[in-house]
Amino acid sequence: MTTHNLMVKTHNVTGLKYLCYSVREGDDLAEYKGSGTFWRRHLHKHGKDIRTEYLISTEDVDEFKTLAIETSKKFDIVNSSEWANLRIEQGDGGSNSAGKMWLNDGKKNIYIKQDESIPEGFVRGRINCAFNDPEKQREFSKRVDREQLGEKLVAVNAKKKDAGIPIALWMKDRGGDLNPASKKINTPFGIFVSVV
């Protein structure tokens, strides 16, 4: 059986914390540093001097998921500046869906929070997904509210500002457009060109 481990990594120099999950064992588990995007940048910038506190170790996947979500909410790891987590931890390997999931019942798709229970008759995944059809994907991409997306990036990056200079903040500080796809922009991170 696989053992699911929930742990808190704390940076000994900065005090920043990271709630993470691993199924590694023995020395591999002890060597695991965490894999979150912001956390990895923080380690790169400030060094890998961290300590680990083991919170949960169980073979029951459902029990682990429940406890991991409860712990994430208890410490408010997504909203707190004391934590490097950008999403709640639930042992799914870092889904990039901002804590949500697609479900379908064979006729329609719904999009719900990942910590909600799956309604009867629904399964994970989408039917007729736009990402499976290039034409639908182009139409879907055109509907994105780029200004609103830029504002969200600024909010997230402002919270995580010690990871470096976030692109959106760099552009905002210089009076630039928050939409890097709207034009060609020279930044310290390279040149961004519209892809839409």
Order of alpha helices (4+ residues) and beta strands (2+ residues): beta-beta-alpha-alpha-beta-alpha-beta-beta-beta-alpha-alpha-alpha-beta-beta
